[in-house]
Amino acid sequence: MTMRAMLQALASFLDGTVRRIGAAVAVVLLPVLIAVTVFDVVGRQYGNVGSSRLQELEWYLFFGLVLLTFGSTYVSDGHVRIDVLRARLTPRAQAWIEAFGCALLLLPACAMIVVYGIDSAVLSFEQGERSRAALGLPYRWLVKALVPAGMGLLLLAGIAALLRAALALSRPSGDDSSSEPEGR
């Protein structure tokens, strides 16, 4: 197996892993979030049922859904870009921008958030941190642990994107046969 094929396989493995985790999280958390929200709204409106715990649970579920699907959104090319500008660029220029963006911005930022996010979650666990609301939810460390987990998935997605951009840039400059970096 050539180095190119190994890098392509690694990028595909990372992409697939991040996609599967994002899909699983969405399949589990989205229906739960909808059910909790509907119960809270209907309960408050018609049954004098509802609480700050339910509202916090909605917030926690939404936070988890967003953070844990950032990576899969990135590998699916669903993130925000300036498409008007990007569409005017050659595939090689797109690959350069992707490579620089990943190497200089995305990967270092994600790595830093993972490291400090773990510290924050561990400290929260050690201190037994809970909601500031009197009747709020306990185990705030679980929510804080979502930050490094989500950024870790985005980090893996960024590594895959950087590998794909590097592979696209390693092709001869006249070989822009695809409109996207390899594999996307």
C-alpha positions, 0 to 999 in steps of 0.5 A: 500500500502506498503512502498516498493510499494509506493517507486516503484510507486514514482520512476516510476512516476519520470521516466515517467515524465522525459521520457515524458518531454525528448521525448516532447522536442526532438520531438519539438526541433530536427526538429526545429534545423534541419530546422534552420540549413538547412536554415542557411547552404543553405542560406549562400551557395546559397542565401547570407542569414544567420546571427549570429542570426541564428547561435546563434539560432542553438546553443540555440536549440542544448543547450536546446535539450541536457540539457533538454534530459539528464534526459530521457537519464539517466532513459533510461540507455543511458548514458555513463558507463564502460559497460565492467566493469559493465557487470562483476558485480552482480546486487547487486554490480551494485545497490550499485554503482548506489546508491553511485553514485547518493547519493554522486555525481549526486544528490548533483551536480545537486542540486547545479547547479539548485540553482546557475543556477536559480540565474544566470538566474534571474540575467540575466533577471534582467540585461536584458542580451543579446548576446554579438554579435552586431546583436545577440539574446536578452533574454539570460536569457532564455538560462541560464534558461535551465541549472537549468531546465535540471539539475532539470530533471536530479535530478528527474531522479537521485532520481528515480535511487536512489530509484530503487537502494535502493529497489534492495538492500533491497531485500534479498541478494540471490534474484538477480532475475533481472539483473538490479535494480528494474524497469529499 
